[in-house]
Amino acid sequence: MKTLPQLFKVSLLITSLALAACSSSSRPKIAEVSLPQVLQDVQVGWTAQVGAINFPMMIAAQADTVALANAQGTVTVLSASSGKVLSRLELKEPLSAGVGSDGKQVAVVTQNGELVAALDGKEQWRVALNAGSFTPPLVAGGRIFVLTADRSVVAFDGQNGKKLWAQQRPGDPLVLKNPGVLMAFKNTLLVGLSGRLVGLNPDNGLIRWETAIATPRGTNDVERLVDLVGPADRVGDVVCVRAFQSQVGCVDAQRGQVVWSRASVGERGIDGNEKLLVAPLTNGVIQVWNRSNGERVWDTERLKYHPLGTPLVTPRGILISDNGGWLYLLSLADGALLNRIKLSGDELAAPPIQAGSTYVVVTRQGTVTGLQIP
C-alpha cells in the first residue's frame, strides 16, 4: 500500500499535467462571448464570504441548507434562501476533501488524513485514515462513508467514529486530485473505483455488482488513468457518470447493467434531467445526449476553447461557468445563450448546486452567491 505522502505526490502529478495541457501556448485564443439580448432573467438573491478555497471542494446541499469549507478548514453552513450563517466550525487546519452532510452532521477530511465529523458547529470526533481523500465523505443513514486515494471505501459510525468496515480494490497507481463518485442509491452505496462503477452493501461493504464505464488503455500510467469523475447524475434508477478523458455512460443501478456508453473526452462531472444529459468536453464544446438511449441531441461550440466547469441543469436552462469568472445560462433546446453574469472572482471552486429554489455558486476567492432564475 502506498503511503499518504506518496499518494499525494502522484495525485499532484496528474493535476500538474492537466494544467500544463490547458495552459499550452498552442491552445487557440478564446473568443469573447457576446450577449445581444437577455432572454432569461437571472437574479442575485444574496452573497456571502467564506474564505479562499484551494482544494477540490464540493458544496453539500440538503433542503434549505448548504455546507462549504475553505482552505483554512473553516466549515460554514448557510441558509440557501437567505445566505444567513447557521453554523461555523473553525478547524484551523487545511482540508483535502469536503463537504459531506445530511443536513445536520457535516464531515470533511484534513490534509493530514483525518476524517472530522461535526454537528451544530462543534467537532464531534475525528479518526485517522490509512490514506488521504479528495472526495467529499458521504453522510447517510447514521454512517459516514469515505473514498480514499488508495481506492478504499471505509464506513464509520456517525455517532462515535467507530470503523464499521472497509473494502479495498487494487487499481492503477495514479489517482486524480479531484472528487470521485461516492453516492447513495436506495440501499446501495455507489462508488467509482478506477473506471468501474461499483454497488456495495452499505451494511458490510460486500460488492453487489460492478460494471465498467471505461477500460484502462495506453502504454504508461498516465495514459491508463480512467478514474470516474464526480459529480455523477441520478434520475430514477439510472446513474450517469464520466470516466476521465474517455467515456460518458449511464448505468441501471438497480440491476448493475450499462444502459449506454459513448466516447467523450472531458475531465469534469456531468448533469442532466429526465430527458437530457449534459457533458462539456475539454475543448469547451458542450455535448448533450438523450438520457434514455445515448443518442446525440445537440452540441454547441459557443464556448469552444473556454475551460468549462461542471454544468447544472435547471428547468430554465443549463448553468455552466468558465475560468474567467463568467457564469452562462444556455438553452436546453439548442444551447443558445440566454444570459451571462460576471462573478466576483475568477473560476468556481465547486460545481453549482440547487438547494430549494436557490442556485448556489462559490468562487475560489470564497464569494458565495445565491441565484434565482424566475
C-alpha positions in Angstrom: 0.0 0.0 0.0 1.3 3.4 -0.8 1.9 5.8 2.0 0.0 9.0 2.3 2.8 11.3 1.1 3.3 9.1 -2.0 -0.4 9.2 -2.9 -0.4 13.0 -2.6 2.6 13.1 -4.9 1.2 11.1 -7.7 -2.1 12.9 -7.4 -0.4 16.3 -7.8 1.4 14.9 -10.8 -1.8 14.3 -12.7 -3.1 17.7 -11.7 0.1 19.4 -13.0 -0.1 17.5 -16.3 -3.7 18.6 -16.8 -2.9 22.2 -16.0 0.1 22.2 -18.3 -2.0 20.9 -21.2 -4.6 23.6 -20.6 -2.1 26.4 -20.5 -0.1 25.3 -23.5 0.9 28.0 -25.9 -0.7 26.0 -28.7 -4.2 26.5 -27.2 -6.4 28.6 -29.6 -7.3 32.1 -28.4 -10.6 32.3 -26.6 -13.2 34.4 -28.4 -15.3 36.8 -26.3 -18.9 35.7 -25.9 -21.4 38.4 -26.8 -24.9 38.6 -25.5 -27.1 40.7 -27.8 -30.2 40.2 -25.7 -31.0 38.8 -22.3 -33.6 36.0 -22.9 -33.9 34.7 -19.4 -33.5 36.7 -16.2 -31.0 35.6 -13.6 -31.2 37.4 -10.3 -28.7 37.6 -7.4 -30.5 37.0 -4.2 -27.6 37.2 -1.8 -23.9 37.0 -1.4 -21.7 35.7 1.5 -18.0 35.3 2.1 -16.5 32.0 3.4 -12.8 32.5 2.7 -10.5 31.4 -0.1 -10.8 27.8 -1.4 -7.8 25.9 -2.8 -8.8 22.2 -2.6 -11.3 20.1 -4.5 -14.3 21.1 -2.6 -18.0 20.2 -3.3 -21.0 22.1 -1.8 -23.3 19.9 0.2 -27.0 20.8 -0.2 -29.9 19.5 1.9 -33.3 21.2 1.8 -32.6 24.9 2.6 -29.0 24.5 3.8 -25.7 24.4 2.1 -22.4 23.5 3.7 -19.0 24.7 2.4 -15.4 24.8 3.7 -12.4 27.0 3.0 -8.6 26.5 2.6 -8.0 27.1 6.4 -10.5 24.4 7.5 -13.5 26.7 8.3 -16.7 24.8 7.7 -19.7 27.1 7.2 -23.4 26.1 6.9 -25.6 28.7 5.3 -29.3 29.1 4.6 -29.8 28.7 0.9 -32.8 31.1 0.8 -31.1 34.0 2.6 -27.4 33.4 2.8 -27.5 33.6 6.7 -24.8 31.8 8.6 -26.4 28.9 10.5 -23.2 27.5 12.0 -19.4 27.8 11.6 -16.6 25.5 12.8 -13.0 26.6 12.6 -10.7 23.6 12.4 -7.7 25.9 11.6 -6.1 23.2 9.5 -6.1 22.7 5.7 -8.5 20.3 4.1 -8.2 17.9 1.2 -11.9 16.9 0.8 -15.4 18.0 1.7 -18.0 18.8 2.4 -20.3 15.9 3.2 -23.6 16.5 5.0 -27.0 15.0 5.6 -28.4 18.4 6.6 -27.3 18.1 10.2 -24.0 16.4 10.6 -21.1 17.5 8.4 -17.9 15.7 7.5 -14.5 16.7 6.0 -11.1 15.2 5.5 -7.9 17.1 6.5 -4.6 17.2 4.6 -3.2 15.1 7.4 -5.6 12.3 6.5 -8.1 12.6 9.3 -11.9 12.3 8.9 -13.6 15.0 11.0 -17.3 14.9 11.9 -19.2 18.0 13.3 -22.7 18.9 14.5 -24.1 22.4 15.1 -20.7 24.0 14.6 -18.9 21.7 17.1 -16.4 18.9 16.4 -17.8 15.5 17.4 -14.9 13.2 16.7 -12.0 12.6 14.3 -10.3 9.4 13.1 -7.1 8.8 11.1 -7.5 7.3 7.7 -5.0 5.0 6.1 -4.7 7.3 3.0 -5.8 10.7 2.0 -9.0 11.6 0.3 -10.1 14.1 -2.4 -13.8 13.0 -2.4 -16.3 14.5 0.0 -17.4 12.0 2.6 -21.0 10.7 2.3 -23.1 11.2 5.4 -26.2 8.9 5.2 -28.1 6.5 7.4 -26.3 7.4 10.6 -22.9 6.5 9.0 -20.1 8.3 7.2 -18.5 6.7 4.1 -15.1 7.7 2.8 -13.4 7.0 -0.5 -9.7 7.3 -0.1 -6.9 7.8 -2.6 -5.7 4.2 -2.4 -9.2 3.2 -3.7 -10.5 2.0 -0.4 -14.0 2.6 0.8 -14.4 2.9 4.6 -17.6 3.1 6.7 -17.7 4.8 10.2 -20.4 5.0 12.8 -21.7 8.6 12.6 -22.1 9.0 16.4 -18.7 7.9 17.6 -16.4 7.4 14.6 -16.1 3.6 15.1 -14.9 1.9 12.0 -17.6 -0.5 10.7 -16.0 -2.0 7.6 -13.5 -1.4 4.8 -13.4 -2.5 1.2 -10.3 -2.1 -1.0 -9.9 -2.8 -4.7 -6.5 -2.8 -6.4 -6.2 -0.3 -9.1 -3.8 1.7 -11.2 -1.0 3.5 -9.3 -2.2 7.1 -10.1 -5.3 8.9 -9.0 -6.9 12.2 -9.8 -6.7 15.0 -7.3 -10.4 15.6 -8.0 -13.6 14.4 -6.3 -14.7 10.9 -7.4 -18.0 9.2 -7.3 -19.5 8.3 -3.8 -23.3 8.4 -3.6 -26.3 6.6 -2.2 -28.8 4.7 -4.3 -31.7 3.3 -2.3 -30.0 0.8 -0.1 -26.9 0.6 -2.2 -23.6 2.6 -1.9 -22.3 3.6 -5.4 -18.6 4.1 -5.7 -16.2 4.9 -8.6 -13.2 2.6 -8.4 -10.8 3.2 -11.3 -13.0 3.0 -14.4 -15.8 0.9 -12.8 -19.0 1.9 -11.0 -19.4 -0.5 -8.1 -22.5 -1.1 -6.0 -21.7 -2.0 -2.3 -23.9 -3.2 0.5 -23.7 -0.2 2.9 -24.1 -2.5 6.0 -21.0 -4.7 5.4 -19.1 -3.4 2.3 -19.7 -6.5 0.2 -19.9 -6.0 -3.6 -23.4 -6.4 -5.1 -22.4 -5.6 -8.6 -19.8 -3.7 -10.7 -19.8 -2.5 -14.2 -17.1 -0.9 -16.4 -17.6 2.6 -17.8 -14.1 2.7 -19.3 -11.2 0.3 -19.5 -7.5 1.4 -19.0 -5.5 1.7 -22.2 -2.2 3.1 -23.2 1.5 2.3 -22.5 2.1 4.3 -19.3 0.4 5.0 -16.0 -0.8 8.5 -17.2 -2.4 7.2 -20.4 -4.1 4.3 -18.4 -5.8 6.6 -15.8 -9.5 6.1 -16.1 -10.9 7.3 -12.7 -14.6 8.2 -12.6 -15.2 11.9 -12.0 -17.8 13.4 -9.7 -20.4 14.6 -9.6 -22.4 11.8 -11.2 -26.1 12.4 -12.1 -29.1 10.2 -11.0 -32.6 10.2 -12.3 -34.8 7.3 -11.0 -32.8 4.0 -11.3 -30.3 5.4 -13.9 -27.0 6.9 -12.8 -24.8 8.6 -15.4 -21.1 9.3 -14.9 -18.0 10.4 -16.7 -14.7 8.5 -16.9 -11.8 10.9 -17.1 -10.9 11.9 -20.7 -12.6 8.8 -22.2 -16.3 8.0 -21.8 -19.7 9.0 -20.6 -22.0 6.2 -19.6 -25.3 5.5 -17.9 -26.0 2.5 -15.6 -29.2 0.9 -14.3 -28.2 1.0 -10.7 -31.0 -1.4 -9.7 -29.5 -4.2 -11.9 -25.9 -3.0 -12.2 -26.0 -3.0 -16.0 -24.8 -0.4 -18.5 -27.6 1.3 -20.4 -25.3 3.0 -22.9 -21.8 4.4 -23.1 -20.2 6.9 -25.5 -16.7 8.3 -26.1 -16.4 11.8 -24.6 -13.1 13.5 -23.9 -13.7 15.6 -20.8 -12.5 16.0 -17.3 -15.5 17.5 -15.5 -18.6 16.0 -13.9 -21.9 15.9 -15.7 -25.5 16.7 -15.0 -28.9 16.2 -16.6 -32.7 15.9 -16.2 -35.3 13.3 -17.1 -34.6 13.7 -20.8 -31.1 15.1 -21.3 -27.5 14.6 -20.2 -25.1 17.5 -20.5 -21.3 16.8 -20.8 -18.7 19.5 -21.5 -15.6 18.5 -23.4 -12.0 19.5 -22.6 -12.0 21.8 -25.7 -15.1 23.7 -24.5 -17.6 22.1 -26.8 -20.8 21.1 -24.9 -22.4 17.8 -25.8 -26.0 16.9 -24.9 -27.2 13.3 -25.1 -30.6 11.7 -25.0 -30.6 10.2 -21.5 -32.5 7.1 -22.3 -30.5 5.8 -25.3 -27.3 7.9 -25.6 -28.2 9.5 -29.0 -26.7 12.9 -29.6 -29.4 15.6 -29.3 -27.2 18.7 -30.0 -23.8 20.2 -29.3 -22.6 23.7 -29.3 -19.2 25.4 -29.9 -20.4 28.7 -28.5 -18.0 28.4 -25.6 -15.3 26.5 -27.5 -11.8 26.7 -26.0 -13.2 28.1 -22.8 -12.1 25.9 -19.8 -15.5 25.0 -18.5 -16.7 23.7 -15.2 -19.4 21.2 -14.3 -22.8 22.1 -15.6 -26.1 22.3 -13.6 -29.3 21.6 -15.5 -32.2 23.7 -14.3 -35.8 24.0 -15.6 -34.9 27.3 -17.3 -31.6 26.3 -18.8 -28.0 25.0 -18.3 -25.8 26.9 -15.9 -22.1 26.5 -16.7 -19.0 28.6 -15.8 -15.6 29.2 -17.3 -12.3 30.0 -15.6 -12.7 33.7 -16.4 -15.4 34.3 -13.8 -18.4 34.1 -16.2 -21.5 32.1 -15.5 -23.6 31.3 -18.5 -27.2 30.2 -18.9 -27.7 28.1 -22.1 -31.0 27.0 -23.7 -32.0 23.4 -23.1 -33.3 23.2 -26.6 -30.2 24.1 -28.6 -27.5 25.7 -26.4 -28.4 29.3 -27.3 -27.0 31.8 -24.9 -29.8 33.1 -22.7 -27.8 35.1 -20.2 -24.4 35.5 -18.5 -23.3 37.1 -15.3 -19.9 38.1 -14.1 -19.0 36.6 -10.8 -16.9 38.1 -8.0 -13.6 36.3 -8.7 -12.2 34.0 -11.3 -13.3 30.4 -11.6 -15.7 28.5 -9.5 -14.3 26.4 -6.6 -17.1 23.8 -6.9 -19.9 22.8 -9.2 -23.1 24.8 -8.9 -25.8 23.2 -6.9 -29.5 23.6 -6.3 -30.9 24.0 -2.7 -34.6 24.5 -2.6 -35.4 27.2 -5.2 -31.9 28.7 -5.0 -28.9 28.0 -7.2 -25.7 28.4 -5.2 -22.2 29.1 -6.7 -18.9 29.8 -4.9 -15.6 31.2 -6.4 -12.1 30.3 -5.5 -11.9 33.6 -3.6 -14.7 32.3 -1.3 -17.6 34.5 -2.5 -20.9 32.5 -2.3 -23.8 33.7 -4.4 -27.4 32.6 -4.2 -29.2 32.9 -7.6 -32.8 32.9 -8.6 -33.9 32.0 -12.1 -37.6 33.2 -12.3 
